[in-house]
Amino acid sequence: MPSLHTLTGAIYLTQIFGSAFLAILFLQSGADKITNHRGNLEWLKGHFAKSQLAGVVPVLVAAITILEVAAGALSAIGCIVLIVSRETTLAFYGAVISAVAILALFFGQRMAKDYAGAAVLVPYFLLALVAIYLLALR
């Protein structure tokens, strides 16, 4: 293994930390939507009550839950594979699915006219984009 105090080492560490962050973010969020499904669904029905998405909230909750669990699982497994073998493919796709999930959340927040909530997602989206870029480096 090359020294971590090099550009190559810094990229490697950033790949690991970015993947770990996305894994924690989306596994926790997905797990919360599964374990507290009723509470999340009721809150989101109220959140989207005055938007064009009001009638499809249950379908959207199911879709975002699947996206979040997939993003978290791929990022977590990818992080472990990255540490063990320096292979970035799974972590890369975890970051890609993470970006898709964040875009879906951003779309929902904008549709609900929750502009502050949408703005909070921007740093997460930027992290996902940086992770995609860095995980594409070999």
C-alpha positions in Angstrom: 0.0 0.0 0.0 1.4 3.4 -0.9 1.9 6.1 1.7 -1.3 7.8 2.7 0.5 11.2 2.8 0.6 11.4 -1.0 -2.0 12.6 -3.6 -2.8 8.9 -4.3 -3.2 8.2 -0.6 -5.4 11.3 -0.1 -7.6 10.2 -3.0 -7.9 6.7 -1.5 -8.8 8.1 2.0 -11.3 10.5 0.4 -12.9 7.6 -1.5 -13.2 5.6 1.8 -14.6 8.5 3.9 -17.0 9.6 1.1 -18.4 6.1 0.8 -18.6 5.6 4.5 -20.5 9.0 4.9 -23.0 8.0 2.1 -23.4 4.6 3.7 -24.3 6.0 7.1 -26.5 8.7 5.7 -28.7 6.5 3.6 -28.7 3.3 5.7 -29.9 5.4 8.7 -32.5 7.2 6.6 -33.7 4.1 4.9 -33.9 2.2 8.1 -35.9 5.0 9.7 -38.4 4.9 6.9 -38.7 1.1 7.4 -38.9 1.0 11.2 -41.1 4.1 11.4 -43.1 3.7 8.2 -46.4 4.9 9.5 -44.9 8.1 11.2 -42.9 9.0 8.1 -45.9 8.4 5.8 -48.2 10.5 7.9 -45.7 13.4 8.1 -45.0 13.3 4.4 -48.7 13.2 3.5 -49.0 16.5 5.4 -45.9 17.9 3.9 -47.1 17.2 0.4 -50.8 17.9 1.0 -50.8 21.1 -1.0 -48.6 19.9 -3.9 -49.2 18.0 -7.1 -47.6 14.9 -5.4 -50.3 14.6 -2.7 -52.0 11.6 -4.3 -48.9 9.5 -4.8 -47.1 10.0 -1.4 -47.2 6.3 -0.5 -45.7 5.3 -3.8 -43.0 8.0 -3.5 -42.2 6.9 0.1 -41.7 3.3 -1.2 -39.5 4.5 -4.1 -37.3 6.7 -2.0 -36.9 4.0 0.7 -35.7 1.6 -2.0 -33.3 4.2 -3.4 -31.9 5.1 0.1 -31.4 1.5 1.2 -29.8 0.6 -2.2 -27.5 3.7 -2.0 -26.6 2.9 1.6 -26.0 -0.8 1.1 -23.9 -0.3 -2.1 -21.9 2.5 -0.4 -21.3 0.3 2.7 -20.3 -2.8 0.8 -18.3 -0.7 -1.6 -16.4 1.0 1.3 -15.4 -2.4 2.7 -14.4 -3.7 -0.7 -12.4 -0.5 -1.3 -10.5 -1.0 2.0 -9.8 -4.7 1.3 -9.0 -4.6 -2.4 -8.9 -0.9 -3.5 -11.7 -1.8 -6.0 -14.1 1.2 -6.4 -16.9 -0.2 -8.6 -19.5 -0.9 -5.9 -18.7 2.3 -4.0 -19.0 4.2 -7.3 -22.5 2.9 -8.0 -23.4 3.6 -4.4 -22.5 7.2 -5.0 -24.4 7.3 -8.2 -27.6 5.9 -6.5 -27.0 8.4 -3.7 -27.0 11.3 -6.2 -30.3 9.9 -7.7 -31.8 9.6 -4.3 -30.8 13.2 -3.4 -32.2 14.5 -6.7 -35.5 12.7 -5.9 -35.6 14.3 -2.4 -34.7 17.7 -3.9 -37.5 17.4 -6.4 -40.0 16.5 -3.7 -38.9 19.4 -1.5 -39.2 21.9 -4.4 -42.6 20.5 -5.3 -43.7 21.0 -1.7 -42.4 24.5 -1.9 -40.0 23.7 1.0 -37.2 25.8 -0.3 -35.2 25.7 2.9 -35.5 21.9 3.0 -34.3 21.7 -0.6 -31.3 24.0 0.2 -30.2 21.6 3.0 -29.8 18.9 0.4 -27.3 20.8 -1.7 -24.1 19.9 0.3 -25.1 16.2 0.3 -25.6 16.4 -3.5 -22.2 18.0 -3.9 -20.6 15.3 -1.7 -22.2 12.6 -3.9 -20.9 14.3 -7.1 -17.3 14.5 -5.6 -17.5 10.9 -4.6 -18.6 9.9 -8.1 -15.7 11.8 -9.5 -13.1 10.4 -7.1 -14.4 6.9 -7.3 -14.0 7.0 -11.0 -10.3 7.6 -10.6 -8.2 4.4 -10.6 
